């Protein structure tokens, strides 16, 4: 099959001078954009990336804008979530969590978000040989969401194993330790 490139087609030949004009103008336009960027005052406000914005919208309300939350009702992610990648069940726990599987994102977007959560927020807690999540892995996990009513206890079991097998710190077990019972979050004080 011969590839028909648009600029080779007859109708486009006439547009040659227009293209030439555009190329002549290009350096000027780029220069203008650079000048504008340089002229804009430094407000100290940092532009948020796509993934960070998604995290703030969908997760940050519970887990904290920097992934730090009081461990009473929601586990902190900052500097510790990476430990879960040390075992197969820890890794699958992360992807099968109800708030994670049900996030209104595509499999690829969720993989990207979870990689940001684990590798960025988790920082040094990520094991050296940890592999990033893929869209296929997210899809498979979404077919088996954690629906257990004993989620806190299930997490404690996973964490005990991470402490034994991977030398995860005891602080990983802080979440859920002092909860009065399953309804602690909802109880009106
Ligand atoms: C309504 C509050 C809430 C929202 C919103 C929420 N989470 Fe969570 N998240 C929790 C709770 C509670 C747990 C602990 C689950 C358990 O008991 O095992 C948790 C656990 C986690 C964990 C495992 C951490 C650990 O130490 O057990 C990760 C990772 C996580 N959430 C990521 C997310 C992401 C990503 C989003 C956004 C798409 C999100 N969460 C939205 C409340 C929330």
Boltz pocket constraint, residues with backbone or C-beta under 6 A from the ligand:
constraints:
  - pocket:
      binder: B
      contacts: [[A, 54], [A, 55], [A, 58], [A, 59], [A, 60], [A, 61], [A, 62], [A, 63], [A, 73], [A, 74], [A, 75], [A, 76], [A, 77], [A, 81], [A, 94], [A, 97], [A, 99], [A, 100], [A, 103], [A, 113], [A, 114], [A, 117], [A, 151], [A, 152], [A, 153], [A, 155], [A, 172], [A, 175]]
      max_distance: 6.0
